[in-house]
Every structure is written in structure tokens, then in C-alpha cells.
Amino acid sequence: MSFVSKISSTENPPLGRRFPEAFEVLDLNFCRNPAYENYDMHPDPFKRPGEKPPAPPAALRGEVSSKKHEEFFRCPTCNKTSRIKNNRAIAEKYQRLKHLQEHDPAVPSCKTPGCFAQGMAPEAHPEFYRRFGKTVNADPRFQCRLCSKTGPAPVSFRSGAHVKRPFVRMPRGFSSPRLSVCGAGCRSH
């Protein structure tokens, strides 16, 4: 026979959250209307059915309404809605984009995991690379001086390297003195 502990009706059950928890120091769920005094004020994050236990006196309550995958917070002062954000997802996306800005994956560099020159282009750090023969297309190859792996040359070192300009289609009848080859006198009427 199993014994189940009896939950007393006088104890308050643990409160459920209506907002995601702050991740590290990041919490983006607040009133975003700078014209009111509640701007940047974080609302009470807990569901309080029947207001038991009551919210702290200075806490902003507001209303949280939701549709499927769309949850909104309505500020009680300004009546403006703002979408509820997942703090962890935004912090992870920020870190991913920051890493892409610092290390361009398209730049040819040493691909050996753990190599100090990994992610450093031969153009920016020639001290880590040496020219090492040519490819089948007669483009120069480079060798990492630290781990001795070879790889293709960056585009600027390749023979016949050029940047392909994008094709821009102009609407009919469009002419501009800046875009036209012969100036303002080329306009057809």
C-alpha cells in the first residue's frame, strides 16, 4: 500500500510563471512604451489565481493574453501590448551572430580544430601561412605554418579573381543622371 501525503489547503501551491525566466542578466519582458512611467519596469512574472498570494505592492500586473505561439503582455497604465520574448533564445542568437561577425566562415583559413590559426585569413595574418604550390586551376595554395595543413587561397590571391556585380533591373521609363552613362541628355521622351 502506498502512502500519499495529504496537501493541506492552507498551504499556497507553488506559483506558475507567466513570463520566461531571465537568462543570465537579460530580461526583455517589460513595458516598452517610453512615454509612461512604467517603461522598463518588469511586471510580476507569476500567475496568481485569485490573487493568492498577493503580488508585491510595487509590481506591475498587466494582462497576459495568448494565441498559439503568440503571447502578449498588456500594460495596465498605457494599455499598449508587447510580445513576450524568450530571453534564453535571444541571448543565444546574439552570441551566434556575434561569433559570425568575429569569424567569417566563408574566409579561407586553417580548418584544423584546435589550431591557433583557425579562422584567421592568410591576408590578415600572413605570419601563420606560406605559399604552397598551386591548385589545378593555377590558383595559389597556402599551408598553415602551425599544423602544416594546406588549403585554397583567398579570392584576392587567385588568378583572374573578380567580384561579380549584381544585375539590377530598372523599370521601364526610368532614367537618372547618376545612373545614366551619358548624363541628363539621354532621356527618351
Secondary structure, DSSP 8 states (H G I E B T S, - for coil): --------TTS-----BSS---BTTB---SB--TTSTTBT--B--B--GGG-S---TT-B--EEEEETTEEEEE-TTT--EEE---HHHHHHHHHHHHHHHHS-TTS--B--TT-TTBT--TTT-GGGEEEEEE-TTS-EEEEETTT--EEE--GGGSTT-----------TT---TTT-SS-GGG---
